Amino acid sequence: MGEELTADTMFGYLERLPEQFTESLGLDLRWAEEMPRRYNCIVVAGQGGSAIGGDVLRTYCQSRLPVPVLVNRDYRLPACVGPDSLVLAVSYSGNTEETLSAYVDALCRQAHLVAVTTGGKLAEWAAHDGVPVIEVPPGFMPRAAAGYLFAPAALLLERLRLLAGVSEEIQETARVLQERRATLLPAVPAERNEARQLAARLAGALPIIWGAAGSTEVAALRWKGQINENAKSPAYYNVFPELDHNEIVGFEAPEDLVRRLALVILRDRDDHERVVKRMAITADVVGRRAASISEVHSSGEGLLARLFSLMYVGDYTSTYLALEYGINPTPVQAIDELKARMAQ
């Protein structure tokens, strides 16, 4: 990328997230008019930061589409994929081996394919195979390109007339993130900076992020992954109501470990009323044993804005947590080492 990877690098990436959505609105997707309008399933094949957009798409579509949207984090695609399926192969670098394998699998099954990438082998293969490519801007870390990796897929489904109102919701998401950014930037002092406050509570603890199934679940997953990659720390996530059938019991032993658990509950206005009650009771039952318990509330009107508003706070919190530990949030040396050894 031609620049020294520092903490400022990550903050620079995060600051540009709102503009990723507005820029994506300028994509030329007229070629999609020639594609079919009916599919038995839609599959997003990706890994890590390239897959999180698929998770948001799955959540966004579950009450809007009559067919399932699946996220495939494997070398092989689900058995349901065939000639009537749409597969979006998403790899920011274009060289993710699992995604390339899934791409070949989709070709073999004669699925309708679209690639989303900055280049690499995926772009080369797609050009050779006559597969449409949605090119996204290079120069970001994949985990910092969530807007570029989500918006094109959603806009494609809008162009295919499978979804309506996507462009408007993306515009709102950009506005909401701009407003939230103004409160999260490093120049904002801790007393007015929610992400700084959360990072201070998480420092020295084991973060556990809780969301609600089918909605803020994806934001909880994002928080977990961002804490892993940015703060280089373990973190875990779970969802209501499922966690009330198992995890709620796991706050008794060993006591010294339980006392170092920091809970973060992600809240949304559309949380089911029974889930809201569960959140309150669960916080009361286990909160007294944990190191801390915090709530983060979504903002915005549309679902996309609300989900990304929660994710944005997590992006900044994880980066401030890295600073609490004196760690540069930008490099991911363990991933780089693994890839190098896998290539041998």
Secondary structure, DSSP 8 states (H G I E B T S, - for coil): --S---HHHHHHHHHTHHHHHHHHTT---GGGGGS-S--SEEEEE--GGGTHHHHHHHHHHTTT-SS-EEEE-SSS--TT-STTEEEEEEESSS--HHHHHHHHHHHHTT-EEEEEESSHHHHHHHHHHT--EEE---SS-GGG-HHHHHHHHHHHHHHTTSSSSHHHHHHHHHHHHHHHHHHHSTTS-GGG-HHHHHHHHHTTSEEEEEEETTTTHHHHHHHHHHHHHHH----EEEEETGGGGTGGG-SSSSHHHHTTEEEEEEE-TTS-HHHHHHHHHHHHHHHTTSSEEEEEE--SSSHHHHHHHHHHHHHHHHHHHHHHTT--SS--HHHHHHHHHHT-
